[in-house]
Amino acid sequence: MTEQPASSSYKPNPTAKRIERGFESVLFNSRWLMAPIYFGLVISLAVLMLKFCMVLWEFIVHAPGSKESDIILGVLSLIDLSLTGNLILIVVFSGYENFVSKIDPGGHPDWPDWMTKVHFGGLKQKLLASIVAISAIQVLKAFMNLDTQFDPNRLAWLVGVHLLFVVSAFMLAISDRYSGGDHGGE
């Protein structure tokens, strides 16, 4: 079988090329559909801050007459809300930077270094690490309440789900390490 040389008279169809470029432009610009979603997450962060303030106020008001375990549970609730807020920020900044548009930190002297350095692989790991931490706090809160609300079925579910998150995070880290996954420079 002999190869035929490429025809020098081949000319691409200009109409098909315009349609292809238009289609690619629509696909490329569709990334901006994610921007309102990230803005919605910023609004959810404001709602979370409102909830944090309410929990903080309740914690302060009840602190003088509370037992040590109640104080610890109150602090754990505040930490839980804080970790959830951090998780939202990680998703907003990393998601926007990775999927919508580059963020120019120029002119922002207090710009955190990590905000433009978390790539998709690092985002997955940070996301799962935050979920594991939040889950651990829920298990710890249940453990701290053993003397007042012992529900072995609920505690077993909390521990089981937490272990599932831990194993998932571990497997993701191993998978990323052996596949040469993108760790975002970290």
C-alpha positions in Angstrom: 0.0 0.0 0.0 1.5 3.3 -1.0 0.9 6.5 0.9 -0.6 9.3 -1.0 1.0 12.7 -0.5 -1.1 15.3 1.2 -3.0 17.3 -1.4 -1.6 20.8 -1.7 -5.0 21.8 -3.1 -6.9 21.1 0.2 -8.5 24.3 1.6 -10.6 24.1 4.8 -14.2 25.2 4.6 -14.2 28.8 5.9 -17.8 28.5 7.1 -17.0 25.3 9.1 -14.0 27.0 10.6 -16.1 30.0 11.7 -18.7 27.7 13.3 -15.9 25.7 15.0 -14.3 29.0 16.4 -17.7 30.2 17.5 -18.5 27.0 19.3 -15.1 27.0 21.0 -15.6 30.6 22.0 -19.0 29.7 23.6 -17.3 26.7 25.4 -14.4 28.9 26.6 -16.7 31.7 27.8 -19.1 29.3 29.6 -16.6 29.3 32.5 -18.1 32.6 33.5 -21.3 30.8 34.4 -19.4 29.7 37.5 -18.8 33.3 38.7 -22.3 33.8 40.1 -21.9 30.5 41.9 -18.7 31.7 43.6 -20.5 34.9 44.4 -23.2 32.9 46.0 -20.6 31.1 48.2 -19.4 34.6 49.3 -23.0 35.4 50.4 -23.1 32.0 52.2 -19.9 33.1 54.0 -21.7 36.2 55.2 -24.6 34.1 56.4 -22.1 31.8 58.2 -20.5 34.9 59.8 -24.0 35.9 61.1 -24.4 32.4 62.5 -20.9 32.6 64.1 -21.8 35.9 65.8 -25.1 34.4 67.1 -23.2 31.3 68.5 -20.5 33.5 69.9 -23.1 35.7 71.6 -24.9 32.7 73.1 -21.5 31.3 74.2 -20.6 34.6 76.0 -24.0 34.9 77.7 -24.0 31.4 79.0 -20.3 31.1 79.8 -20.3 32.4 83.4 -22.7 29.6 84.6 -21.4 26.8 82.3 -19.4 23.7 83.2 -16.0 23.2 81.7 -17.3 20.6 79.2 -19.9 23.2 78.0 -17.2 25.8 77.5 -15.2 23.3 75.4 -18.3 22.4 73.4 -18.9 26.1 72.8 -15.4 26.6 71.6 -15.6 23.5 69.4 -18.8 24.9 67.8 -17.0 28.2 67.0 -14.0 26.3 65.6 -16.4 24.2 63.5 -17.9 27.4 62.0 -14.5 28.9 61.4 -13.3 25.8 59.6 -16.4 25.8 57.4 -15.7 29.5 56.6 -12.1 28.6 55.7 -13.4 25.8 53.5 -15.7 28.2 51.6 -12.8 30.6 51.0 -10.6 27.9 49.7 -13.3 26.8 47.3 -14.1 30.3 46.2 -10.5 31.5 45.5 -9.2 28.2 44.2 -12.2 27.5 42.1 -12.4 31.0 40.6 -8.6 31.0 39.9 -8.6 27.5 38.4 -11.8 27.5 36.4 -12.9 31.1 35.7 -10.1 33.7 35.6 -6.7 34.5 37.0 -6.7 36.8 40.0 -4.2 39.6 40.0 -3.0 40.1 43.6 -1.0 43.2 42.5 -1.7 46.2 44.7 -2.8 44.0 47.6 0.0 44.1 50.2 -1.8 41.7 52.6 -2.7 39.2 49.9 -2.2 35.7 51.3 0.3 33.7 49.2 -1.7 30.5 49.0 -4.7 32.1 47.3 -3.2 32.0 43.9 -1.2 28.9 44.4 -3.8 26.2 45.2 -4.3 24.2 42.0 -7.0 21.5 41.5 -5.0 18.7 43.1 -4.2 20.9 46.1 -7.8 22.0 46.2 -9.1 18.4 46.5 -6.6 17.7 49.3 -7.5 20.9 51.3 -11.2 20.3 50.8 -11.0 16.8 52.2 -8.6 17.8 55.0 -11.2 20.5 56.0 -14.0 18.0 55.9 -12.0 15.6 58.0 -11.4 18.3 60.6 -15.0 19.3 60.7 -16.0 15.7 61.0 -13.5 15.2 63.8 -15.0 18.1 65.7 -18.5 16.6 65.4 -17.2 13.3 66.8 -15.4 15.1 69.6 -18.6 17.1 70.4 -20.6 13.8 70.6 -17.8 12.3 72.8 -18.0 15.3 75.1 -21.7 14.9 75.5 -21.6 11.2 76.4 -22.6 11.8 80.0 -25.8 13.8 79.0 -26.8 12.3 75.6 -25.4 8.8 75.0 -26.8 7.5 71.7 -24.5 4.6 70.7 -26.2 4.4 67.2 -25.5 8.1 66.5 -22.0 7.9 67.9 -21.2 4.8 65.7 -22.5 6.6 62.6 -20.4 9.7 63.4 -17.3 7.6 63.9 -18.0 5.5 60.8 -18.5 8.6 58.6 -15.4 10.3 60.1 -13.3 7.2 59.3 -14.7 7.1 55.8 -13.6 10.7 55.3 -10.1 9.9 56.8 -9.7 6.9 54.5 -10.9 8.9 51.5 -8.4 11.7 52.2 -5.6 9.2 52.7 -6.5 7.4 49.5 -6.7 10.7 47.6 -3.2 11.8 48.9 -1.7 8.4 47.9 -3.4 8.5 44.5 -2.1 12.1 43.8 1.4 11.2 45.0 1.7 8.1 42.7 0.0 9.7 39.7 2.2 12.8 39.9 -0.9 14.9 40.7 -0.7 18.6 40.8 -0.1 19.7 44.4 -0.2 23.4 43.7 3.4 24.0 44.6 2.9 22.7 48.1 
